[in-house]
Amino acid sequence: MLTNGLPKGTVPRLERPGPLRERVYEALLELITTRALRPGQHLVESELAGHLGVSRQPVREALQRLDTEGWVDLRPAQGAFVHEPTEAEADQLLTVRTLLEAEAARLAAANATKAGITALEKLCEKGEAAVGADDVDLAVATNAAFHAKVMELAGNSVLAELASQVDRRVRWYYTPVARLRGRQSWIEHRELIAAVSARDEAAATAVMRAHTEHTRTTYHEQAQE
């Protein structure tokens, strides 16, 4: 049940006024992508409404939208459940991610400024510290920020828009393997920074492709276990 599945303090009360339906949607999506609400978990409208401090109507509307987008499964006579991703779904998404991010790395090597490279280094330091402290949530968030920064340095708005469409799903798949990837992930990030700093487009592409493939492989190994 929901009350047993959410760590204490993970669900903030929603402030009013504002587009409540959108806020409820964003709150539930964040809980799903961070896996505070786990795949397969039963979502009870009344309990969600109580946690969020709202009525059941915006919760129902949010669940319907999440069902349409593939985050939630609405089952007749059973209710709503967090979607359980298949290995095929993960493979397809992470393959697309590799294509997008490899190109972003190439463009970042061509276009990054010193300030941009410094920003990547600071994020890398933050990520390494998170791994050292075994703070998985911070490591996942910093990993997402690092990849978003690479995308920003690429300077291609269309590529960035496409990447933003898969960003949350990438976080969803990355969270279960973040601890397994651990320090090695940030070693690979350091290698990418070196390639970008050297303006070596081919090396940056190869490093990013290998980096994202390692995540994909680790996810599948974890799923099989």
TORMAR-753602 format. One record per atom (N, C-alpha, C): residue in one letter; atom name; residue number from 1; x, y, z. Coordinates in Angstrom, 2 decimals, decimal comma, padded with zeros to 5 digits. Layout:
N
code  site  pos  xx  yy  zz
a  CA  NUM  X  Y  Z
...
***
This chain:
225
code  site  pos  xx  yy  zz
m  N  1  000,83  -001,20  000,00
m  CA  1  000,00  000,00  000,00
m  C  1  000,87  001,25  000,00
l  N  2  000,28  002,33  -000,40
l  CA  2  001,03  003,59  -000,53
l  C  2  001,64  004,03  000,77
t  N  3  000,88  003,92  001,87
t  CA  3  001,37  004,42  003,15
t  C  3  002,62  003,70  003,60
n  N  4  002,82  002,47  003,13
n  CA  4  004,01  001,73  003,50
n  C  4  005,14  001,90  002,50
g  N  5  004,83  002,51  001,34
g  CA  5  005,81  002,55  000,28
g  C  5  006,52  003,88  000,11
l  N  6  006,10  004,92  000,80
l  CA  6  006,72  006,23  000,65
l  C  6  007,54  006,58  001,88
p  N  7  008,83  006,90  001,67
p  CA  7  009,63  007,33  002,81
p  C  7  009,05  008,59  003,43
k  N  8  009,13  008,70  004,73
k  CA  8  008,58  009,85  005,43
k  C  8  009,21  011,14  004,92
g  N  9  008,37  012,11  004,63
g  CA  9  008,86  013,42  004,21
g  C  9  009,13  013,57  002,74
t  N  10  008,82  012,53  001,92
t  CA  10  009,11  012,63  000,50
t  C  10  008,03  013,36  -000,28
v  N  11  006,84  013,51  000,28
v  CA  11  005,74  014,13  -000,44
v  C  11  005,45  015,51  000,13
p  N  12  005,73  016,55  -000,63
p  CA  12  005,44  017,90  -000,13
p  C  12  003,97  018,25  -000,27
r  N  13  003,48  019,08  000,61
r  CA  13  002,14  019,64  000,44
r  C  13  002,16  020,63  -000,72
l  N  14  001,10  020,63  -001,48
l  CA  14  001,04  021,52  -002,63
l  C  14  000,46  022,86  -002,24
e  N  15  001,08  023,93  -002,71
e  CA  15  000,61  025,27  -002,38
e  C  15  -000,49  025,70  -003,35
r  N  16  -001,39  026,51  -002,85
r  CA  16  -002,45  027,09  -003,67
r  C  16  -002,29  028,61  -003,64
p  N  17  -002,84  029,38  -004,55
p  CA  17  -003,57  028,92  -005,72
p  C  17  -002,61  028,53  -006,84
g  N  18  -003,14  028,10  -007,96
g  CA  18  -002,32  027,70  -009,08
g  C  18  -002,98  026,57  -009,83
p  N  19  -002,36  026,13  -010,93
p  CA  19  -002,92  025,01  -011,70
p  C  19  -002,73  023,71  -010,94
l  N  20  -003,64  023,41  -010,04
l  CA  20  -003,49  022,29  -009,12
l  C  20  -003,32  020,97  -009,85
r  N  21  -004,08  020,78  -010,91
r  CA  21  -003,99  019,53  -011,65
r  C  21  -002,57  019,30  -012,16
e  N  22  -001,94  020,38  -012,65
e  CA  22  -000,57  020,29  -013,16
e  C  22  000,41  020,02  -012,02
r  N  23  000,18  020,64  -010,88
r  CA  23  001,08  020,45  -009,74
r  C  23  001,00  019,02  -009,21
v  N  24  -000,20  018,49  -009,16
v  CA  24  -000,36  017,11  -008,72
v  C  24  000,34  016,17  -009,69
y  N  25  000,17  016,41  -010,98
y  CA  25  000,83  015,61  -012,01
y  C  25  002,34  015,64  -011,83
e  N  26  002,91  016,84  -011,66
e  CA  26  004,36  016,98  -011,50
e  C  26  004,85  016,29  -010,24
a  N  27  004,07  016,40  -009,15
a  CA  27  004,46  015,77  -007,89
a  C  27  004,49  014,25  -008,03
l  N  28  003,46  013,70  -008,65
l  CA  28  003,40  012,24  -008,81
l  C  28  004,49  011,76  -009,77
l  N  29  004,73  012,51  -010,83
l  CA  29  005,76  012,12  -011,79
l  C  29  007,14  012,13  -011,14
e  N  30  007,39  013,11  -010,29
e  CA  30  008,68  013,17  -009,60
e  C  30  008,83  011,98  -008,65
l  N  31  007,76  011,62  -007,96
l  CA  31  007,81  010,48  -007,06
l  C  31  008,03  009,17  -007,82
i  N  32  007,51  009,09  -009,04
i  CA  32  007,71  007,89  -009,86
i  C  32  009,14  007,83  -010,38
t  N  33  009,62  008,94  -010,94
t  CA  33  010,96  008,93  -011,55
t  C  33  012,06  008,74  -010,52
t  N  34  011,84  009,18  -009,30
t  CA  34  012,83  008,97  -008,24
t  C  34  012,65  007,62  -007,55
r  N  35  011,58  006,92  -007,95
r  CA  35  011,26  005,59  -007,42
r  C  35  010,87  005,61  -005,95
a  N  36  010,42  006,77  -005,47
a  CA  36  009,75  006,79  -004,17
a  C  36  008,44  006,00  -004,29
l  N  37  007,80  006,11  -005,47
l  CA  37  006,71  005,21  -005,86
l  C  37  007,33  004,19  -006,81
r  N  38  007,32  002,93  -006,42
r  CA  38  008,09  001,93  -007,14
r  C  38  007,26  001,25  -008,24
p  N  39  007,93  000,74  -009,28
p  CA  39  007,21  000,02  -010,33
p  C  39  006,35  -001,10  -009,76
g  N  40  005,11  -001,15  -010,23
g  CA  40  004,17  -002,15  -009,77
g  C  40  003,37  -001,76  -008,54
q  N  41  003,73  -000,62  -007,92
q  CA  41  003,05  -000,22  -006,68
q  C  41  001,62  000,24  -006,96
h  N  42  000,71  -000,19  -006,10
h  CA  42  -000,70  000,20  -006,21
h  C  42  -000,86  001,64  -005,74
l  N  43  -001,53  002,45  -006,55
l  CA  43  -001,73  003,86  -006,24
l  C  43  -003,19  004,08  -005,87
v  N  44  -003,44  004,38  -004,63
v  CA  44  -004,80  004,58  -004,14
v  C  44  -005,10  006,08  -004,13
e  N  45  -006,15  006,47  -004,87
e  CA  45  -006,47  007,89  -005,03
e  C  45  -006,62  008,61  -003,69
s  N  46  -007,36  008,00  -002,78
s  CA  46  -007,62  008,67  -001,50
s  C  46  -006,33  008,88  -000,70
e  N  47  -005,43  007,91  -000,76
e  CA  47  -004,17  008,03  -000,03
e  C  47  -003,27  009,09  -000,66
l  N  48  -003,20  009,10  -001,99
l  CA  48  -002,40  010,11  -002,68
l  C  48  -002,94  011,50  -002,38
a  N  49  -004,26  011,62  -002,42
a  CA  49  -004,89  012,92  -002,13
a  C  49  -004,55  013,38  -000,71
g  N  50  -004,57  012,45  000,23
g  CA  50  -004,23  012,79  001,60
g  C  50  -002,79  013,22  001,76
h  N  51  -001,87  012,53  001,10
h  CA  51  -000,45  012,89  001,15
h  C  51  -000,19  014,27  000,56
l  N  52  -000,90  014,57  -000,53
l  CA  52  -000,67  015,82  -001,24
l  C  52  -001,52  016,97  -000,70
g  N  53  -002,50  016,66  000,13
g  CA  53  -003,35  017,70  000,70
g  C  53  -004,33  018,27  -000,30
v  N  54  -004,86  017,41  -001,18
v  CA  54  -005,80  017,86  -002,21
v  C  54  -007,00  016,91  -002,23
s  N  55  -007,99  017,25  -003,05
s  CA  55  -009,13  016,36  -003,22
s  C  55  -008,75  015,24  -004,20
r  N  56  -009,63  014,28  -004,35
r  CA  56  -009,34  013,15  -005,23
r  C  56  -009,41  013,51  -006,71
q  N  57  -010,17  014,55  -007,07
q  CA  57  -010,36  014,87  -008,48
q  C  57  -009,05  015,18  -009,22
p  N  58  -008,20  016,11  -008,71
p  CA  58  -006,95  016,37  -009,44
p  C  58  -006,02  015,16  -009,45
v  N  59  -006,11  014,31  -008,43
v  CA  59  -005,31  013,09  -008,42
v  C  59  -005,78  012,16  -009,53
r  N  60  -007,11  012,03  -009,67
r  CA  60  -007,67  011,17  -010,71
r  C  60  -007,25  011,67  -012,10
e  N  61  -007,32  012,98  -012,29
e  CA  61  -006,94  013,56  -013,58
e  C  61  -005,46  013,35  -013,86
a  N  62  -004,63  013,50  -012,83
a  CA  62  -003,19  013,30  -013,00
a  C  62  -002,88  011,85  -013,35
l  N  63  -003,56  010,91  -012,70
l  CA  63  -003,34  009,50  -012,98
l  C  63  -003,75  009,15  -014,40
q  N  64  -004,81  009,76  -014,87
q  CA  64  -005,24  009,51  -016,25
q  C  64  -004,19  010,00  -017,24
r  N  65  -003,61  011,16  -016,97
r  CA  65  -002,57  011,69  -017,84
r  C  65  -001,31  010,81  -017,77
l  N  66  -000,95  010,37  -016,58
l  CA  66  000,23  009,52  -016,42
l  C  66  000,02  008,16  -017,11
d  N  67  -001,22  007,70  -017,13
d  CA  67  -001,54  006,47  -017,85
d  C  67  -001,34  006,67  -019,34
t  N  68  -001,80  007,80  -019,86
t  CA  68  -001,64  008,10  -021,28
t  C  68  -000,17  008,15  -021,68
e  N  69  000,66  008,68  -020,78
e  CA  69  002,09  008,85  -021,07
e  C  69  002,92  007,62  -020,74
g  N  70  002,28  006,58  -020,19
g  CA  70  002,99  005,33  -019,94
g  C  70  003,69  005,21  -018,60
w  N  71  003,42  006,13  -017,69
w  CA  71  004,03  006,06  -016,36
w  C  71  003,19  005,23  -015,39
v  N  72  001,91  005,16  -015,66
v  CA  72  000,96  004,47  -014,79
v  C  72  000,09  003,55  -015,65
d  N  73  -000,32  002,42  -015,07
d  CA  73  -001,24  001,51  -015,74
d  C  73  -002,57  001,54  -014,99
l  N  74  -003,64  001,95  -015,68
l  CA  74  -004,98  001,92  -015,10
l  C  74  -005,63  000,61  -015,50
r  N  75  -005,95  -000,24  -014,51
r  CA  75  -006,49  -001,55  -014,78
r  C  75  -007,95  -001,60  -014,33
p  N  76  -008,85  -002,01  -015,22
p  CA  76  -010,28  -002,08  -014,87
p  C  76  -010,51  -002,91  -013,61
a  N  77  -011,31  -002,35  -012,71
a  CA  77  -011,71  -003,01  -011,46
a  C  77  -010,56  -003,25  -010,49
q  N  78  -009,36  -002,77  -010,83
q  CA  78  -008,22  -002,95  -009,94
q  C  78  -007,64  -001,62  -009,47
g  N  79  -007,65  -000,62  -010,36
g  CA  79  -007,11  000,68  -010,00
g  C  79  -005,85  001,03  -010,76
a  N  80  -005,06  001,93  -010,17
a  CA  80  -003,86  002,44  -010,82
a  C  80  -002,61  001,81  -010,21
f  N  81  -001,65  001,52  -011,07
f  CA  81  -000,38  000,93  -010,64
f  C  81  000,76  001,63  -011,38
v  N  82  001,86  001,83  -010,69
v  CA  82  003,05  002,38  -011,36
v  C  82  003,48  001,38  -012,42
h  N  83  003,74  001,87  -013,62
h  CA  83  004,12  001,00  -014,72
h  C  83  005,42  000,26  -014,41
e  N  84  005,47  -000,99  -014,79
e  CA  84  006,70  -001,78  -014,65
e  C  84  007,36  -001,88  -016,03
p  N  85  008,46  -001,17  -016,23
p  CA  85  009,08  -001,16  -017,55
p  C  85  009,66  -002,52  -017,93
t  N  86  009,48  -002,89  -019,18
t  CA  86  010,07  -004,13  -019,67
t  C  86  011,51  -003,86  -020,10
e  N  87  012,27  -004,92  -020,26
e  CA  87  013,65  -004,76  -020,73
e  C  87  013,67  -004,18  -022,15
a  N  88  012,68  -004,54  -022,96
a  CA  88  012,62  -004,03  -024,32
a  C  88  012,40  -002,51  -024,31
e  N  89  011,52  -002,04  -023,44
e  CA  89  011,27  -000,60  -023,33
e  C  89  012,54  000,13  -022,91
a  N  90  013,23  -000,42  -021,91
a  CA  90  014,46  000,20  -021,44
a  C  90  015,51  000,22  -022,53
d  N  91  015,63  -000,88  -023,26
d  CA  91  016,64  -000,97  -024,31
d  C  91  016,38  000,06  -025,40
q  N  92  015,13  000,21  -025,79
q  CA  92  014,79  001,18  -026,84
q  C  92  015,10  002,61  -026,39
l  N  93  014,71  002,94  -025,17
l  CA  93  014,95  004,29  -024,68
l  C  93  016,43  004,58  -024,54
l  N  94  017,18  003,67  -023,94
l  CA  94  018,59  003,91  -023,70
l  C  94  019,40  003,90  -025,00
t  N  95  018,90  003,19  -026,01
t  CA  95  019,54  003,25  -027,32
t  C  95  019,37  004,63  -027,95
v  N  96  018,16  005,17  -027,85
v  CA  96  017,90  006,52  -028,36
v  C  96  018,73  007,54  -027,59
r  N  97  018,81  007,35  -026,28
r  CA  97  019,61  008,25  -025,46
r  C  97  021,08  008,26  -025,93
t  N  98  021,61  007,09  -026,26
t  CA  98  023,00  007,02  -026,73
t  C  98  023,19  007,86  -027,99
l  N  99  022,25  007,75  -028,92
l  CA  99  022,36  008,51  -030,17
l  C  99  022,33  010,02  -029,91
l  N  100  021,39  010,46  -029,07
l  CA  100  021,26  011,89  -028,78
l  C  100  022,48  012,43  -028,04
e  N  101  022,92  011,70  -027,03
e  CA  101  023,99  012,22  -026,19
e  C  101  025,36  012,13  -026,84
a  N  102  025,57  011,15  -027,72
a  CA  102  026,83  011,07  -028,45
a  C  102  026,98  012,29  -029,37
e  N  103  025,88  012,68  -030,02
e  CA  103  025,93  013,87  -030,86
e  C  103  026,09  015,13  -030,03
a  N  104  025,45  015,18  -028,86
a  CA  104  025,61  016,33  -027,97
a  C  104  027,06  016,46  -027,53
a  N  105  027,71  015,35  -027,23
a  CA  105  029,11  015,38  -026,81
a  C  105  030,00  015,91  -027,93
r  N  106  029,72  015,48  -029,16
r  CA  106  030,50  015,97  -030,30
r  C  106  030,36  017,48  -030,45
l  N  107  029,14  017,96  -030,38
l  CA  107  028,89  019,39  -030,52
l  C  107  029,47  020,18  -029,34
a  N  108  029,42  019,60  -028,15
a  CA  108  030,00  020,26  -026,98
a  C  108  031,50  020,43  -027,16
a  N  109  032,16  019,42  -027,71
a  CA  109  033,60  019,53  -027,96
a  C  109  033,90  020,63  -028,96
a  N  110  032,98  020,86  -029,88
a  CA  110  033,19  021,90  -030,90
a  C  110  032,87  023,29  -030,36
n  N  111  031,92  023,37  -029,42
n  CA  111  031,38  024,69  -029,05
n  C  111  031,60  025,13  -027,61
a  N  112  032,02  024,24  -026,72
a  CA  112  032,07  024,57  -025,30
a  C  112  033,06  025,70  -025,00
t  N  113  032,65  026,58  -024,10
t  CA  113  033,52  027,65  -023,63
t  C  113  034,26  027,19  -022,37
k  N  114  035,23  027,98  -021,94
k  CA  114  035,95  027,66  -020,70
k  C  114  034,99  027,63  -019,52
a  N  115  034,05  028,57  -019,52
a  CA  115  033,07  028,62  -018,43
a  C  115  032,22  027,35  -018,42
g  N  116  031,86  026,86  -019,61
g  CA  116  031,07  025,64  -019,69
g  C  116  031,84  024,43  -019,19
i  N  117  033,11  024,36  -019,55
i  CA  117  033,94  023,25  -019,09
i  C  117  034,12  023,29  -017,58
t  N  118  034,29  024,50  -017,05
t  CA  118  034,39  024,66  -015,59
t  C  118  033,12  024,17  -014,90
a  N  119  031,97  024,47  -015,50
a  CA  119  030,69  024,02  -014,93
a  C  119  030,61  022,50  -014,91
l  N  120  031,10  021,85  -015,97
l  CA  120  031,13  020,39  -016,00
l  C  120  032,03  019,84  -014,91
e  N  121  033,17  020,48  -014,70
e  CA  121  034,10  020,03  -013,67
e  C  121  033,49  020,13  -012,28
k  N  122  032,77  021,21  -012,03
k  CA  122  032,14  021,40  -010,72
k  C  122  031,05  020,35  -010,50
l  N  123  030,28  020,05  -011,54
l  CA  123  029,26  019,02  -011,41
l  C  123  029,89  017,66  -011,18
c  N  124  031,03  017,42  -011,81
c  CA  124  031,72  016,15  -011,62
c  C  124  032,21  016,02  -010,18
e  N  125  032,75  017,09  -009,64
e  CA  125  033,18  017,08  -008,24
e  C  125  032,01  016,79  -007,30
k  N  126  030,88  017,41  -007,61
k  CA  126  029,68  017,20  -006,79
k  C  126  029,21  015,76  -006,87
g  N  127  029,23  015,19  -008,07
g  CA  127  028,83  013,81  -008,26
g  C  127  029,76  012,84  -007,55
e  N  128  031,05  013,10  -007,63
e  CA  128  032,03  012,24  -006,96
e  C  128  031,83  012,27  -005,45
a  N  129  031,54  013,45  -004,92
a  CA  129  031,29  013,58  -003,49
a  C  129  030,03  012,82  -003,09
a  N  130  029,00  012,88  -003,94
a  CA  130  027,76  012,16  -003,65
a  C  130  028,00  010,65  -003,61
v  N  131  028,78  010,16  -004,55
v  CA  131  029,11  008,73  -004,57
v  C  131  029,89  008,36  -003,31
g  N  132  030,85  009,21  -002,94
g  CA  132  031,64  008,96  -001,74
g  C  132  030,80  008,91  -000,48
a  N  133  029,74  009,71  -000,45
a  CA  133  028,84  009,75  000,71
a  C  133  027,71  008,74  000,59
d  N  134  027,69  007,97  -000,50
d  CA  134  026,63  006,99  -000,77
d  C  134  025,26  007,65  -000,78
d  N  135  025,21  008,87  -001,34
d  CA  135  023,95  009,60  -001,47
d  C  135  023,43  009,36  -002,89
v  N  136  022,64  008,31  -003,04
v  CA  136  022,18  007,91  -004,37
v  C  136  021,30  008,98  -005,01
d  N  137  020,40  009,56  -004,24
d  CA  137  019,50  010,57  -004,80
d  C  137  020,29  011,75  -005,36
l  N  138  021,29  012,21  -004,62
l  CA  138  022,10  013,33  -005,09
l  C  138  022,94  012,92  -006,30
a  N  139  023,45  011,71  -006,28
a  CA  139  024,24  011,23  -007,41
a  C  139  023,41  011,18  -008,68
v  N  140  022,17  010,70  -008,56
v  CA  140  021,28  010,62  -009,72
v  C  140  020,95  012,01  -010,23
a  N  141  020,61  012,93  -009,31
a  CA  141  020,26  014,29  -009,71
a  C  141  021,46  014,99  -010,36
t  N  142  022,65  014,78  -009,81
t  CA  142  023,84  015,42  -010,36
t  C  142  024,23  014,82  -011,70
n  N  143  024,02  013,53  -011,85
n  CA  143  024,26  012,89  -013,14
n  C  143  023,36  013,50  -014,21
a  N  144  022,08  013,69  -013,85
a  CA  144  021,14  014,30  -014,80
a  C  144  021,57  015,73  -015,14
a  N  145  022,04  016,47  -014,13
a  CA  145  022,48  017,85  -014,35
a  C  145  023,72  017,89  -015,24
f  N  146  024,62  016,93  -015,06
f  CA  146  025,83  016,86  -015,88
f  C  146  025,48  016,65  -017,35
h  N  147  024,61  015,67  -017,60
h  CA  147  024,22  015,38  -018,98
h  C  147  023,43  016,54  -019,58
a  N  148  022,62  017,20  -018,77
a  CA  148  021,88  018,37  -019,26
a  C  148  022,84  019,49  -019,64
k  N  149  023,91  019,63  -018,87
k  CA  149  024,90  020,67  -019,16
k  C  149  025,63  020,37  -020,47
v  N  150  025,96  019,13  -020,69
v  CA  150  026,58  018,76  -021,97
v  C  150  025,65  019,10  -023,12
m  N  151  024,37  018,80  -022,93
m  CA  151  023,38  019,11  -023,96
m  C  151  023,30  020,62  -024,19
e  N  152  023,37  021,40  -023,11
e  CA  152  023,34  022,85  -023,23
e  C  152  024,56  023,36  -023,99
l  N  153  025,72  022,81  -023,69
l  CA  153  026,96  023,25  -024,35
l  C  153  026,98  022,88  -025,83
a  N  154  026,18  021,86  -026,20
a  CA  154  026,11  021,48  -027,61
a  C  154  025,55  022,61  -028,46
g  N  155  024,64  023,39  -027,88
g  CA  155  024,12  024,56  -028,57
g  C  155  023,13  024,27  -029,67
n  N  156  022,49  023,10  -029,63
n  CA  156  021,49  022,74  -030,64
n  C  156  020,14  022,61  -029,96
s  N  157  019,26  023,58  -030,20
s  CA  157  017,98  023,62  -029,48
s  C  157  017,07  022,45  -029,84
v  N  158  017,12  021,98  -031,07
v  CA  158  016,28  020,85  -031,47
v  C  158  016,74  019,58  -030,76
l  N  159  018,05  019,38  -030,71
l  CA  159  018,61  018,23  -030,01
l  C  159  018,25  018,29  -028,52
a  N  160  018,34  019,48  -027,94
a  CA  160  018,00  019,65  -026,53
a  C  160  016,54  019,34  -026,26
e  N  161  015,67  019,75  -027,17
e  CA  161  014,24  019,47  -027,00
e  C  161  013,95  017,97  -027,06
l  N  162  014,60  017,29  -027,99
l  CA  162  014,42  015,84  -028,08
l  C  162  014,94  015,15  -026,82
a  N  163  016,09  015,61  -026,33
a  CA  163  016,67  015,01  -025,13
a  C  163  015,77  015,22  -023,92
s  N  164  015,14  016,40  -023,84
s  CA  164  014,28  016,70  -022,70
s  C  164  013,08  015,76  -022,65
q  N  165  012,66  015,24  -023,80
q  CA  165  011,51  014,34  -023,85
q  C  165  011,81  012,98  -023,23
v  N  166  013,10  012,61  -023,18
v  CA  166  013,45  011,31  -022,62
v  C  166  014,18  011,43  -021,28
d  N  167  014,44  012,67  -020,85
d  CA  167  015,26  012,89  -019,65
d  C  167  014,70  012,20  -018,42
r  N  168  013,41  012,36  -018,16
r  CA  168  012,85  011,77  -016,95
r  C  168  012,84  010,25  -017,00
r  N  169  012,61  009,71  -018,17
r  CA  169  012,63  008,25  -018,27
r  C  169  014,06  007,72  -018,09
v  N  170  015,03  008,47  -018,57
v  CA  170  016,42  008,07  -018,35
v  C  170  016,72  008,04  -016,85
r  N  171  016,27  009,07  -016,11
r  CA  171  016,46  009,08  -014,65
r  C  171  015,78  007,87  -014,01
w  N  172  014,62  007,53  -014,50
w  CA  172  013,85  006,39  -013,97
w  C  172  014,65  005,10  -014,11
y  N  173  015,26  004,91  -015,29
y  CA  173  016,03  003,70  -015,52
y  C  173  017,40  003,75  -014,84
y  N  174  017,95  004,95  -014,67
y  CA  174  019,29  005,07  -014,10
y  C  174  019,29  004,85  -012,59
t  N  175  018,23  005,28  -011,92
t  CA  175  018,20  005,21  -010,46
t  C  175  018,52  003,82  -009,90
p  N  176  017,95  002,74  -010,44
p  CA  176  018,24  001,42  -009,86
p  C  176  019,70  000,98  -010,02
v  N  177  020,43  001,57  -010,98
v  CA  177  021,80  001,13  -011,22
v  C  177  022,83  002,18  -010,80
a  N  178  022,36  003,27  -010,21
a  CA  178  023,27  004,36  -009,85
a  C  178  024,36  003,89  -008,91
r  N  179  023,98  003,10  -007,92
r  CA  179  024,99  002,63  -006,96
r  C  179  025,95  001,65  -007,63
l  N  180  025,46  000,84  -008,54
l  CA  180  026,32  -000,11  -009,25
l  C  180  027,30  000,61  -010,17
r  N  181  026,81  001,64  -010,83
r  CA  181  027,70  002,42  -011,72
r  C  181  028,72  003,19  -010,90
g  N  182  028,25  003,75  -009,77
g  CA  182  029,13  004,36  -008,78
g  C  182  030,21  005,27  -009,33
r  N  183  031,43  005,09  -008,81
r  CA  183  032,54  005,97  -009,15
r  C  183  032,96  005,84  -010,61
q  N  184  032,76  004,65  -011,19
q  CA  184  033,15  004,45  -012,58
q  C  184  032,42  005,42  -013,52
s  N  185  031,17  005,69  -013,21
s  CA  185  030,41  006,63  -014,04
s  C  185  031,08  008,00  -014,07
w  N  186  031,60  008,42  -012,92
w  CA  186  032,22  009,75  -012,84
w  C  186  033,63  009,75  -013,41
i  N  187  034,28  008,61  -013,42
i  CA  187  035,56  008,49  -014,13
i  C  187  035,32  008,72  -015,63
e  N  188  034,24  008,13  -016,12
e  CA  188  033,88  008,33  -017,54
e  C  188  033,51  009,77  -017,82
h  N  189  032,86  010,43  -016,86
h  CA  189  032,55  011,85  -017,02
h  C  189  033,83  012,66  -017,11
r  N  190  034,83  012,31  -016,32
r  CA  190  036,13  013,00  -016,38
r  C  190  036,78  012,82  -017,75
e  N  191  036,65  011,63  -018,30
e  CA  191  037,19  011,38  -019,63
e  C  191  036,49  012,24  -020,67
l  N  192  035,19  012,41  -020,50
l  CA  192  034,44  013,25  -021,43
l  C  192  034,88  014,70  -021,32
i  N  193  035,06  015,19  -020,11
i  CA  193  035,51  016,57  -019,91
i  C  193  036,86  016,77  -020,58
a  N  194  037,75  015,79  -020,47
a  CA  194  039,07  015,90  -021,10
a  C  194  038,95  016,00  -022,61
a  N  195  038,05  015,20  -023,19
a  CA  195  037,86  015,23  -024,64
a  C  195  037,26  016,55  -025,10
v  N  196  036,28  017,06  -024,33
v  CA  196  035,66  018,34  -024,66
v  C  196  036,68  019,46  -024,53
s  N  197  037,49  019,42  -023,48
s  CA  197  038,51  020,46  -023,26
s  C  197  039,53  020,47  -024,39
a  N  198  039,83  019,29  -024,92
a  CA  198  040,79  019,18  -026,02
a  C  198  040,16  019,47  -027,37
r  N  199  038,86  019,72  -027,37
r  CA  199  038,09  019,96  -028,59
r  C  199  038,23  018,79  -029,58
d  N  200  038,30  017,61  -029,00
d  CA  200  038,42  016,39  -029,80
d  C  200  037,01  015,81  -029,98
e  N  201  036,39  016,15  -031,09
e  CA  201  035,01  015,74  -031,32
e  C  201  034,85  014,22  -031,42
a  N  202  035,81  013,57  -032,09
a  CA  202  035,72  012,11  -032,24
a  C  202  035,85  011,41  -030,89
a  N  203  036,78  011,89  -030,06
a  CA  203  036,97  011,27  -028,74
a  C  203  035,76  011,51  -027,85
a  N  204  035,21  012,72  -027,89
a  CA  204  034,04  013,03  -027,07
a  C  204  032,87  012,15  -027,45
t  N  205  032,69  011,95  -028,74
t  CA  205  031,61  011,08  -029,23
t  C  205  031,79  009,66  -028,73
a  N  206  033,02  009,14  -028,87
a  CA  206  033,31  007,77  -028,47
a  C  206  033,14  007,58  -026,96
v  N  207  033,61  008,53  -026,18
v  CA  207  033,51  008,43  -024,72
v  C  207  032,04  008,43  -024,29
m  N  208  031,25  009,34  -024,85
m  CA  208  029,84  009,40  -024,47
m  C  208  029,09  008,16  -024,92
r  N  209  029,40  007,67  -026,10
r  CA  209  028,71  006,46  -026,56
r  C  209  029,03  005,28  -025,64
a  N  210  030,29  005,13  -025,28
a  CA  210  030,68  004,04  -024,38
a  C  210  030,04  004,22  -023,00
h  N  211  030,00  005,46  -022,54
h  CA  211  029,44  005,77  -021,22
h  C  211  027,96  005,39  -021,14
t  N  212  027,19  005,79  -022,12
t  CA  212  025,76  005,49  -022,10
t  C  212  025,50  004,00  -022,34
e  N  213  026,37  003,36  -023,12
e  CA  213  026,23  001,92  -023,33
e  C  213  026,52  001,15  -022,06
h  N  214  027,46  001,63  -021,26
h  CA  214  027,74  000,98  -019,98
h  C  214  026,51  001,01  -019,08
t  N  215  025,82  002,14  -019,08
t  CA  215  024,60  002,25  -018,27
t  C  215  023,54  001,28  -018,78
r  N  216  023,39  001,19  -020,09
r  CA  216  022,39  000,29  -020,67
r  C  216  022,71  -001,16  -020,31
t  N  217  023,97  -001,54  -020,42
t  CA  217  024,38  -002,91  -020,09
t  C  217  024,15  -003,22  -018,62
t  N  218  024,50  -002,26  -017,75
t  CA  218  024,33  -002,47  -016,31
t  C  218  022,86  -002,62  -015,98
y  N  219  022,00  -001,85  -016,63
y  CA  219  020,55  -001,94  -016,37
y  C  219  020,06  -003,35  -016,70
h  N  220  020,46  -003,87  -017,85
h  CA  220  019,99  -005,19  -018,25
h  C  220  020,54  -006,27  -017,31
e  N  221  021,78  -006,13  -016,89
e  CA  221  022,35  -007,11  -015,95
e  C  221  021,59  -007,10  -014,63
q  N  222  021,26  -005,90  -014,17
q  CA  222  020,51  -005,77  -012,92
q  C  222  019,11  -006,37  -013,07
a  N  223  018,47  -006,12  -014,21
a  CA  223  017,12  -006,65  -014,44
a  C  223  017,12  -008,18  -014,46
q  N  224  018,15  -008,77  -015,04
q  CA  224  018,23  -010,23  -015,13
q  C  224  018,47  -010,85  -013,77
e  N  225  019,20  -010,15  -012,91
e  CA  225  019,44  -010,66  -011,56
e  C  225  018,17  -010,61  -010,72
***
